[in-house]
């Protein structure tokens, strides 16, 4: 039976370490709960994975990654929900932190809280790590006396958002690898293999078929002027980035993305899911609707959707509802608008927003799978056509050699 190493705390916050034999991690966690211990880290002996509350990593220059933030929120929610004071919970996380920068951030937060600062104010001093959404929810939880519940809700929100990103990224891994490998194979053929044939053909002096000549010209250009291609790509990239950095450029590009076949529909569903989950979580946590909309607007990446929210904010400020301006914006799908309208009419707007987010998360995953299912044969077909063109062009040149009079 596997042996698991654990770290846990008792109700006073004292750290306890040991080992337990069990079939899996869940049994270890249940056994620790039965001993009135709070599990902080559980992993199979000799491994570094499993139920971990101390697995932190950092993104270079940008601070804590989204996954790190999710893990921290799960940790602090678990500790405070067990009855430990916030100050003590933060002290435990500081002690468990293995990275120097992590210790610095958590230690600073813990010292501020210990000296009388609110948790929200302590977090707000690290804006690159804790967003406005995060701080606003913590502030609402502290003011309402429901910080433990808010932390759990926030952990669930971050986990749902991260799961959606992970699903999209994992679905694109195969396509990315296929593109890299296929592109690499074609590049090797054009820069190493074809030039050897080109020398042979030039020595023969025989006129080449048109397709072969095109292939040889492409190979010659890639072999001798590869640096010009790189400079050209860099120049074009700088021009595009400069255009997209302008307000009109970003708006036009975002508008174009929403109109693209397949991709536009997927982009719209992702933004609707993000909007609904963020707004629903904020409203459910007690953040005023106008402030919630202002914060939600900052989380929207598509400028067309973000601009549409400005009109929504204005209409609600004048005393109107949220569903009608959503419909008038023409950006949000009819089903999402209808569900939100039902939520308004029944007085369960926050619950319906979360339901909209869950619905569109499912649709996003389904759309990604459909898109991948379509892209996979297209990529294989494209690579096959390119390689086929190269092979046929070379064969035609070889066959044409037979026509040379001896």
C-alpha positions in Angstrom: 0.0 0.0 0.0 1.4 3.5 -0.9 2.9 5.7 1.8 1.8 9.3 1.8 3.8 12.2 3.5 1.6 14.9 4.9 1.8 18.3 6.5 -1.1 19.5 8.6 -2.1 21.9 11.4 -4.2 21.4 14.5 -6.8 23.8 15.6 -4.2 26.1 17.2 -2.2 26.3 14.0 0.7 24.1 15.1 2.4 22.4 12.2 2.4 18.6 12.2 4.2 16.3 9.8 4.1 12.5 9.3 3.3 9.6 7.1 0.2 7.5 6.5 -0.4 4.3 4.5 -3.5 4.5 2.3 -4.9 3.6 -1.1 -5.1 7.2 -2.3 -4.9 10.9 -1.3 -8.6 11.3 -0.5 -8.4 8.6 2.2 -5.4 10.3 3.7 -7.3 13.6 3.8 -10.3 12.0 5.4 -8.2 10.3 8.0 -6.5 13.6 8.9 -9.9 15.3 9.2 -10.9 12.5 11.5 -7.9 13.3 13.7 -9.1 16.9 13.9 -6.1 18.0 11.7 -6.2 20.3 8.7 -4.2 18.9 5.7 -1.9 21.4 4.1 0.2 19.2 1.9 -0.3 15.5 1.0 1.9 13.7 -1.5 3.0 10.1 -2.2 6.4 9.4 -0.7 9.1 10.1 -3.2 6.9 12.3 -5.4 6.2 16.0 -5.6 2.6 16.1 -6.7 -0.8 15.5 -5.2 -3.0 17.6 -2.9 -0.6 20.5 -2.2 -1.3 23.8 -0.5 2.3 24.9 -0.9 2.9 24.5 -4.6 3.7 28.0 -5.7 5.6 29.2 -8.8 6.2 32.6 -10.3 6.0 34.2 -13.6 9.1 36.2 -14.6 8.6 39.9 -14.2 4.8 39.7 -13.7 4.6 38.2 -10.2 2.3 35.3 -9.4 0.6 33.3 -12.2 -3.1 32.7 -12.4 -2.6 29.2 -11.2 -0.5 30.4 -8.2 -3.2 32.9 -7.3 -5.8 30.1 -7.5 -3.7 27.9 -5.2 -3.2 30.7 -2.7 -6.9 31.4 -2.6 -7.7 27.7 -2.0 -5.2 27.6 0.8 -6.4 30.7 2.6 -10.0 29.6 2.1 -9.3 26.2 3.6 -7.4 27.6 6.6 -9.9 30.3 7.5 -12.8 28.0 7.0 -11.3 25.6 9.5 -11.6 28.3 12.2 -8.0 29.6 12.2 -7.7 33.4 12.4 -6.7 35.2 9.2 -3.4 36.4 10.8 -2.5 32.8 11.8 -3.5 31.4 8.4 -1.2 33.9 6.6 1.7 33.0 9.0 1.3 29.3 8.1 1.4 30.2 4.4 4.5 32.3 4.9 6.2 29.4 6.7 5.3 27.0 3.9 6.3 29.2 1.1 9.5 27.9 -0.6 10.2 30.7 -3.0 11.9 33.9 -1.7 9.7 36.3 -3.5 6.6 34.4 -2.4 7.7 34.7 1.2 8.2 38.4 0.7 4.7 39.0 -0.7 2.9 36.9 1.9 5.1 38.2 4.8 4.2 41.8 3.8 0.5 41.0 3.7 0.7 39.2 7.0 2.5 42.1 8.7 0.0 44.6 7.4 -2.9 42.5 8.6 -1.2 41.9 12.0 -0.7 45.7 12.4 -4.4 46.3 12.0 -4.8 46.7 8.2 -7.8 45.1 6.5 -7.0 42.1 4.3 -8.3 43.9 1.3 -6.0 46.9 1.9 -3.0 44.6 2.4 -3.8 42.8 -0.9 -4.3 46.1 -2.8 -0.6 47.0 -2.1 0.3 44.2 -4.7 -1.9 45.2 -7.7 0.2 43.1 -10.1 -0.8 40.0 -8.2 -4.3 40.8 -6.9 -6.7 42.4 -9.4 -9.4 44.9 -8.7 -11.9 42.1 -8.9 -10.0 40.1 -6.2 -9.6 43.0 -3.8 -13.2 44.2 -4.3 -14.6 40.7 -3.4 -12.4 40.5 -0.3 -13.4 43.9 0.7 -17.1 43.0 0.4 -16.5 39.9 2.4 -14.8 41.7 5.2 -17.5 44.4 5.3 -20.3 41.8 5.3 -18.6 39.5 7.9 -18.5 36.6 5.4 -14.9 36.6 4.4 -14.6 32.7 4.7 -17.5 32.3 2.3 -16.2 34.9 -0.1 -12.8 33.2 -0.2 -14.4 29.9 -1.1 -16.5 31.6 -3.8 -13.4 33.4 -5.1 -11.4 30.1 -5.2 -14.2 28.4 -7.2 -14.3 31.4 -9.5 -10.6 31.3 -10.2 -10.7 27.5 -10.5 -13.5 27.6 -13.1 -11.6 30.3 -15.1 -8.4 28.4 -15.0 -10.1 25.2 -16.1 -11.5 26.9 -19.1 -8.1 28.2 -20.1 -6.5 24.8 -19.5 -9.2 23.1 -21.7 -8.5 25.5 -24.5 -4.8 25.3 -24.3 -4.7 21.5 -24.1 -7.0 21.3 -27.1 -4.6 23.4 -29.1 -1.4 21.5 -28.1 -1.7 18.8 -30.9 -2.4 21.4 -33.6 0.6 23.5 -32.5 2.9 20.5 -32.5 1.6 19.4 -35.9 2.3 22.9 -37.3 5.8 23.0 -35.8 6.8 19.6 -37.0 5.2 20.0 -40.4 6.7 23.4 -40.9 10.1 22.2 -39.7 10.0 19.2 -42.2 9.2 21.5 -45.1 11.9 24.0 -44.1 14.5 21.2 -43.9 13.5 20.0 -47.4 13.7 23.5 -48.9 17.0 24.5 -47.2 19.0 21.3 -47.2 17.6 18.7 -49.5 16.5 20.8 -52.5 19.7 22.8 -52.9 21.6 19.5 -53.5 19.3 18.6 -56.3 19.5 22.2 -57.6 23.3 21.8 -58.1 22.8 18.6 -60.0 20.2 20.1 -62.3 22.3 23.2 -62.9 25.3 21.0 -64.0 23.1 19.1 -66.5 21.9 22.4 -68.0 18.5 21.0 -68.8 15.4 23.3 -68.7 13.3 22.5 -65.7 9.5 22.1 -65.5 7.8 25.2 -64.3 6.8 23.7 -60.9 10.4 22.6 -60.3 11.8 26.0 -61.2 9.4 27.7 -58.8 10.5 25.2 -56.1 14.2 25.9 -56.8 13.6 29.6 -56.7 11.9 29.4 -53.3 14.7 27.1 -52.0 17.3 29.5 -53.3 15.6 32.5 -51.6 15.2 30.7 -48.3 18.8 29.5 -48.3 20.5 32.8 -49.3 18.1 35.4 -48.0 16.7 33.9 -44.8 17.9 36.9 -42.9 15.8 39.1 -45.1 12.7 37.0 -44.4 13.4 37.3 -40.6 13.9 41.1 -40.9 10.7 41.4 -43.0 8.7 39.4 -40.4 10.0 41.5 -37.6 9.2 44.7 -39.5 5.7 43.5 -40.3 5.2 42.4 -36.7 6.3 45.8 -35.4 3.9 47.6 -37.8 1.0 45.3 -36.8 1.7 45.7 -33.1 1.9 49.5 -33.5 -1.5 49.5 -35.2 -3.1 47.2 -32.6 -1.7 49.3 -29.8 -3.9 52.2 -31.0 -7.5 52.4 -29.8 -9.0 52.3 -33.3 -6.6 49.5 -34.4 -7.5 47.2 -31.5 -11.2 48.0 -31.9 -11.1 47.1 -35.6 -9.2 43.9 -35.0 -11.5 42.8 -32.2 -14.5 43.6 -34.4 -13.0 41.5 -37.2 -12.4 38.6 -34.8 -16.1 38.6 -33.8 -17.1 38.4 -37.5 -14.7 35.5 -38.4 -16.4 32.2 -39.2 -16.1 29.8 -36.3 -13.5 31.8 -34.5 -15.9 34.8 -34.0 -18.6 32.6 -32.4 -16.0 31.0 -30.1 -14.6 34.5 -29.1 -18.1 35.7 -28.4 -18.9 32.8 -26.2 -15.6 33.1 -24.2 -16.3 36.8 -23.5 -19.9 36.2 -22.5 -18.7 33.4 -20.1 -16.1 35.7 -18.6 -18.6 38.6 -18.3 -21.3 36.5 -16.7 -19.0 34.7 -14.2 -17.2 37.8 -13.1 -20.4 39.9 -12.7 -22.3 37.1 -11.1 -19.6 36.4 -8.6 -19.2 40.1 -7.7 -22.9 40.7 -7.3 -23.4 37.5 -5.3 -20.5 38.6 -3.0 -22.3 41.9 -2.2 -20.4 44.3 -4.5 -22.8 47.0 -5.8 -24.0 46.4 -9.4 -22.5 49.6 -10.8 -19.1 48.9 -9.2 -19.4 45.3 -10.3 -19.9 46.4 -13.9 -17.0 48.7 -13.7 -14.7 45.9 -12.5 -16.1 43.4 -15.0 -15.4 45.8 -17.9 -11.7 45.6 -16.9 -11.7 41.8 -17.3 -13.1 41.8 -20.8 -10.3 41.5 -23.4 -12.4 42.3 -26.5 -12.7 46.1 -26.9 -16.0 45.7 -28.8 -17.6 43.9 -25.9 -15.9 46.3 -23.5 -17.3 49.3 -25.3 -20.8 47.8 -25.3 -20.6 47.6 -21.5 -20.2 51.3 -21.3 -23.7 51.8 -22.5 -24.9 49.1 -20.1 -23.3 50.9 -17.2 -25.0 54.2 -18.3 -28.5 52.6 -18.6 -28.3 50.9 -15.2 -27.1 54.2 -13.7 -30.2 55.8 -15.0 -32.3 53.1 -13.3 -32.8 50.6 -16.1 -32.3 46.9 -16.1 -29.3 45.0 -17.5 -30.9 42.6 -20.0 -32.3 45.3 -22.3 -29.1 47.2 -22.9 -27.4 43.8 -23.4 -29.8 43.0 -26.1 -29.5 46.4 -27.8 -25.7 46.1 -27.8 -26.0 43.3 -30.4 -22.8 41.7 -29.0 -24.4 39.2 -26.5 -26.1 36.0 -27.8 -29.9 36.0 -27.6 -29.8 33.0 -25.2 -27.6 34.7 -22.8 -29.8 37.9 -22.8 -32.9 35.8 -22.3 -31.4 33.9 -19.3 -30.3 37.1 -17.7 -33.8 38.7 -18.3 -35.3 35.7 -16.5 -32.9 36.2 -13.7 -33.9 39.9 -13.4 -37.6 39.0 -13.4 -37.3 36.3 -10.8 -34.9 38.3 -8.5 -32.1 35.8 -9.0 -29.8 37.7 -11.3 -26.5 36.6 -9.7 -27.6 32.9 -9.8 -28.7 33.2 -13.4 -25.4 34.9 -14.4 -23.4 32.0 -12.9 -25.7 29.6 -14.8 -25.1 31.6 -18.0 -21.3 31.3 -17.4 -21.6 27.5 -16.8 -23.7 27.1 -20.0 -21.3 29.0 -22.2 -18.2 27.3 -20.6 -19.7 24.1 -21.8 -20.4 25.6 -25.2 -16.9 26.9 -25.5 -15.4 23.5 -24.8 -17.8 22.0 -27.4 -16.9 24.7 -29.9 -13.2 24.2 -29.3 -13.5 20.4 -29.9 -15.5 21.1 -33.1 -12.9 23.6 -34.3 -10.0 21.3 -33.5 -11.8 18.4 -35.3 -12.0 20.7 -38.4 -8.5 22.1 -38.1 -6.8 18.7 -37.8 -7.7 17.3 -41.2 -7.1 20.7 -42.8 -3.6 21.0 -41.3 -2.8 17.4 -42.4 -4.2 18.2 -45.9 -2.2 21.4 -46.2 1.0 19.7 -45.1 0.3 16.9 -47.5 -0.2 19.3 -50.4 3.0 21.1 -49.7 5.1 18.0 -49.4 3.3 16.5 -52.4 4.1 19.5 -54.5 7.8 19.2 -53.5 7.9 15.5 -54.3 6.1 15.8 -57.6 8.2 18.8 -58.7 11.4 16.9 -58.0 10.1 13.7 -59.8 9.1 15.8 -62.8 12.6 17.2 -62.9 14.2 13.7 -62.6 11.9 12.4 -65.4 12.8 15.3 -67.6 16.5 14.3 -67.4 15.6 11.1 -69.3 14.6 13.3 -72.2 18.1 14.7 -72.6 19.6 13.2 -75.8 22.6 11.0 -75.1 
